[in-house]
Amino acid sequence: MSVDLSALVAEIAADMAAEADRGTVATYIPQLAKVDPSRFGIAVIEADGTVHAAGDADEPFSIQSISKVFTLTLALGKIGDTLWKRVGREPSGNPFNSIVQLEAEKGIPRNPFINAGALVVTDVLLAGHAPKVAIGEILRFVRHVCDDDDVFIDEAVARSETATGHRNVALANYMRAFGNLEHDPALTLGVYFHQCAIAMSCRQLAAAGRFLALDGRHPTVGGRVVSSERARRINALMLTCGHYDGSGDFAFKVGIPGKSGVGGGILAVVPGKASIAVWSPGLNRIGNSRLGTMALERLAKAAGWSVFGP
């Protein structure tokens, strides 16, 4: 299907700017509650590097749980498939911060994209490191995959999460009780809160996801970030688990791998074709960007980009 992507992206941004129902900005993290709900950004980077961006595509925002894609990639690089002894690969069917399944499943989180699973992944990255070193490693990796050293950690957001992240504290301590967290929960949580506070623009985030669209290859530096098999598996997890208990609906409506964050961002990947980032801080009832989801559904349909066929 041939489509003028620049025109389509500009049209989507204009329509989203005019949308009345923008969802609700996350308030349980006070710093996120301050973000202007009128913002909307979109960036599409094609396989050949052509960029189509519109709206607030260059405005940094807190990527929150989208960081889990990058920490999962790092953890698999460190310990490989051994990771799957500590975290599952199935959709949760529950909210991102639910503690219910952990009790039934003996402290083994359902997948690496819910908060409990991401804490286990972060715990893997902490092995042999002081927290500051682990945080630095994560930030360097994100800067590497997007080939942009301007990516930073928003310390105000990190402090806000640390002060209010009581549910995550409970999840970490619960898994520690089952022996599935190897470090002091306070240390793992400190790294986790900082990774979630990474700030990126849509343009930077779309660039960071390009290796997953290009079969694991780094598009600008050269060489591989991950093997082609690992890239496919990360994409599969994004498709099945990347939107929490809304993952099935996202796959049904949009049909491409994606990972959301409560900062209102979504990273989406069209294997072999494009990497996409959208941002609109207002969330739907599940905690995913309302307008971001709408924009991706429209983009994927118009471009014929569903992995299930045009």
Secondary structure, DSSP 8 states (H G I E B T S, - for coil): ----HHHHHHHHHHHHHH-S---EE--SSHHHHTS-TT--EEEEEETTS-EEEEESTTS-EE-GGGHHHHHHHHHHHHHGGGGGGTS--S---S-TT--HHHHHTTT--S-TTSHHHHHHHHHHHHTTS-HHHHHHHHHHHHHHHHT-TT-EE-HHHHHHHHHH-HHHHHHHHHHHHTT---S-HHHHHHHHHHHHTEEE-HHHHHHHTHHHHTTTB-TTT-SBSS-HHHHHHHHHHHHHHTTGGGHHHHHHHT-S-EEE-TTSEEEEEETTTEEEEEE--EE-TTSSBHHHHHHHHHHHHHHT--TT--
